[in-house]
């Protein structure tokens, strides 16, 4: 007899839709409070329409609890015609920055972009705050708990760029490594399949953006863009 193929479960991993982190003068808004902007709402609606068109139905929906993930999930569910109450997992909030004003000017660019370049040192801090290693140490156990729960088959996670990189890096390497060059555009969708073994991950696709799948105008990273916005205030 031929062995039966492994039955894997599907994880759809989204980044929240676009938000406005800095005003026109480069002054920051509180990142814990920012809502989706007009583009972000359109991105979330487009993602929901894409799920509806494909007939994708979720068993569970998990957000970080920050407003931008809650709003994205709500719009995705509305556009896909699904009445599910998202669960908030605070251990999946974005990597936490420090005080921007305390970062010396000559270290500013590295503080913005260093956590998202190449194979990142776990001691690298994001905006002078939380380290990449600390991020992985809270995200990876949460993902392990999700995988250990066999009550779901199809899961939607609506999270953040840094958190998504930690999850995708784990899926791709099976190790406590952080691949900073994994682009996560606002409102993007990733698809990962998980099996019963810890390293049984299959990454189906990464950084799919329903409003613009080919991303012809995307040549800079999110953190490079944010650095340029903030630099106006220095």
C-alpha positions in Angstrom: 0.0 0.0 0.0 1.1 3.5 -0.7 1.4 5.9 2.3 -1.3 8.5 2.4 0.0 12.1 1.9 0.3 14.2 5.0 -2.8 16.2 5.8 -1.8 19.8 6.4 -3.8 22.7 7.8 -3.8 26.2 6.2 -2.7 29.4 7.8 -3.5 32.7 6.0 -1.1 35.3 7.5 -1.9 38.9 6.8 -0.3 42.2 7.6 -2.7 44.9 8.6 -3.7 47.5 6.0 -1.9 50.8 5.6 -1.9 53.3 8.4 -0.4 56.8 8.8 2.4 56.8 11.4 3.7 60.3 10.9 2.0 63.7 10.2 3.1 65.9 7.3 5.9 67.4 9.5 7.3 64.0 10.4 5.9 64.0 14.0 4.8 60.5 15.1 1.3 59.4 16.1 1.0 56.8 18.9 1.5 53.5 17.0 -0.7 51.7 19.5 -3.7 53.8 18.4 -3.4 54.5 14.7 -6.4 53.3 12.6 -6.3 52.3 9.0 -6.1 55.1 6.5 -8.1 55.2 3.2 -5.6 53.0 1.4 -5.6 50.5 4.3 -9.4 50.2 4.3 -9.3 49.5 0.5 -6.6 46.9 1.0 -8.5 45.1 3.7 -11.7 45.1 1.6 -9.7 43.8 -1.4 -8.3 40.9 0.7 -11.7 40.0 1.9 -13.1 40.0 -1.6 -10.2 37.7 -2.7 -11.0 35.2 0.1 -14.7 35.3 -0.9 -13.9 34.7 -4.6 -11.7 31.7 -3.7 -14.4 30.3 -1.3 -12.0 30.4 1.7 -13.8 30.0 5.0 -12.0 30.5 8.3 -12.4 28.4 11.5 -10.6 31.0 13.6 -9.4 34.5 13.2 -6.6 35.9 15.5 -5.4 39.5 15.7 -2.8 41.2 17.9 -5.3 43.4 19.6 -4.0 46.7 18.2 -6.6 48.8 16.4 -5.1 48.4 13.0 -5.3 44.6 13.1 -8.8 44.6 14.6 -10.1 46.9 11.8 -8.3 45.0 9.1 -9.8 41.7 10.3 -13.3 43.2 10.6 -13.2 44.5 7.0 -11.8 41.2 5.7 -14.6 39.3 7.4 -17.3 41.7 6.3 -16.1 41.6 2.6 -15.9 37.8 2.7 -19.3 37.3 4.4 -18.1 35.6 7.5 -19.4 36.2 11.0 -16.5 35.3 13.2 -15.4 37.0 16.4 -11.6 37.6 16.2 -9.4 36.6 19.2 -6.8 39.1 20.4 -3.4 37.6 21.3 -1.3 40.4 22.8 1.9 38.3 22.5 1.6 38.8 18.7 1.8 42.7 18.8 4.4 44.3 16.6 8.0 44.6 17.7 8.2 47.5 20.2 10.2 50.6 19.4 11.9 52.9 21.9 11.8 56.7 22.1 12.7 58.1 18.7 13.9 61.4 20.2 16.6 59.5 22.2 18.2 58.0 19.1 21.3 59.9 17.9 20.9 61.3 14.4 23.8 59.3 13.0 22.2 56.1 14.3 18.7 56.8 13.1 18.7 55.0 9.8 20.1 51.9 11.3 17.5 52.0 14.1 14.7 52.1 11.5 16.0 49.6 9.0 18.5 47.3 10.8 15.9 44.9 12.0 14.8 44.2 8.4 18.1 43.7 6.5 19.4 40.2 5.8 19.9 37.6 8.5 19.4 39.8 11.6 21.4 39.5 14.8 18.9 38.6 17.6 20.4 41.4 19.7 19.4 44.0 17.0 17.0 46.4 18.6 14.1 48.0 16.7 14.1 51.8 17.1 16.2 51.4 20.2 13.5 49.3 21.8 12.7 45.6 21.8 15.3 43.2 20.3 14.6 40.8 17.4 15.4 38.0 19.7 12.8 39.1 22.3 10.2 39.3 19.5 10.9 35.7 18.4 10.8 34.5 22.0 7.2 35.7 22.4 6.0 35.0 18.9 7.3 31.4 18.3 5.7 29.9 21.5 2.4 31.4 20.5 2.6 29.8 17.1 3.5 26.5 18.7 0.4 26.7 20.9 -1.7 27.4 17.8 -0.3 24.4 16.0 -0.9 22.2 19.0 -4.6 23.0 18.9 -6.2 20.6 16.5 -9.6 22.2 16.6 -9.1 24.3 13.4 -8.3 23.6 9.8 -8.1 27.1 8.2 -6.9 30.0 10.3 -6.5 33.7 9.6 -3.9 35.7 11.4 -4.0 39.5 11.0 -0.7 40.8 12.4 2.3 43.0 11.7 5.3 43.2 9.4 7.9 42.3 12.0 5.8 39.6 13.6 5.0 38.1 10.2 8.8 38.0 9.4 9.3 36.1 12.6 6.7 33.5 11.6 7.8 33.2 8.0 11.4 32.9 9.1 10.5 30.1 11.4 8.5 28.4 8.7 11.4 28.7 6.1 14.3 27.7 8.4 12.8 25.7 11.3 15.1 27.7 13.5 15.3 30.7 15.8 16.4 32.9 12.9 15.1 36.2 11.6 15.1 36.9 7.8 14.7 40.6 7.6 14.4 40.9 3.9 11.0 39.3 3.7 8.8 42.1 2.4 5.4 42.5 4.0 3.4 45.2 2.2 0.4 46.7 3.9 -2.6 44.4 3.5 -0.6 41.5 2.1 -1.5 37.8 2.4 0.8 34.9 3.0 -0.2 31.3 2.9 1.5 28.6 5.0 0.5 24.9 5.5 1.4 23.1 8.7 1.7 19.4 9.4 1.9 17.5 12.6 5.7 17.7 13.0 7.4 20.9 14.3 9.3 21.5 11.1 6.5 20.4 8.7 5.9 23.8 7.2 5.1 24.5 3.5 5.2 28.2 2.5 2.7 28.5 -0.4 3.1 32.1 -1.2 4.4 35.3 0.4 3.4 39.0 0.2 0.5 38.7 -2.1 -1.3 42.1 -2.4 -4.8 41.7 -3.9 -5.1 45.3 -5.1 -1.8 45.1 -7.0 -0.3 41.6 -7.1 2.7 42.5 -9.3 3.6 45.5 -7.1 5.2 47.5 -10.0 5.9 50.6 -7.9 7.3 48.9 -4.8 11.0 49.5 -4.7 11.6 50.7 -1.1 10.7 48.9 2.1 8.2 50.1 4.7 10.9 51.1 7.2 12.8 53.0 4.5 9.6 55.0 3.8 9.0 55.6 7.5 12.5 56.7 8.0 12.2 59.3 5.2 8.9 60.5 6.8 10.4 60.9 10.3 13.6 62.5 9.1 11.6 65.7 8.2 11.2 66.4 11.9 14.9 66.2 12.8 
